[in-house]
Amino acid sequence: MKKLLIVLSFISILITSCLNYVQDTTIYPDGSGKMQINYWMKFTDTTNVATILKLEIFNPDSVRKEFSSPFVDIVNITTYSDSTDSTVHANIELNFNNVDSLNTVNAFAQSRFSLEDGAASQKIFTQFIPPVTTGFGIDGSAYRVTYNYEIRGDIITHNATNKSGNNLTWSYSLSEIGKGKTISVTFKPFKLKETPYWIYILAGLVLLIVIFFLVRKKKD
């Protein structure tokens, strides 16, 4: 993540518009989940598009390398330019079996994902947003990073900038991040759905019917 934002800082030399990073994550009761990342920038000159798409953070092979891990499943990676709004995008979709496994992804080397046990069957989730130095007189307020989390559980406490039901959002300009921010939420996971009793009853009936016809066939 830090490497990504630093590279984005240097790319700003080529453009004058803001850069954006959006991370949408769902955390399931068992600690597994899915994530979709979309980062994009506006360009003011179409001649810059080909150059931008050749950069490491928009090259599909390079992006895959940054997000590859034996413990994370990459579902899809797409990079493209959109002439309708003069933007260049990168989309990454991935699944993970455990929040901690995200720490094995090179792009998240500084993020310090954590899901620990709390009191009374509660869980405490945190993610660190590292500081980024833009330099070159670039205004950090021109950047935006947004983290959207859907928590499958009863939310007890959080430090999100916005909450809607089980959806939490942390949104900052890079200048607001300062020396770093820590996303934090304490929640009580929803109970994993148990197999309904009628499934067992139906399976038992099917088994009895099969046995009945097998016995009847044997007698005939």
Order of alpha helices (4+ residues) and beta strands (2+ residues): alpha-beta-beta-alpha-alpha-beta-beta-beta-beta-beta-beta-beta-beta-alpha-beta-alpha
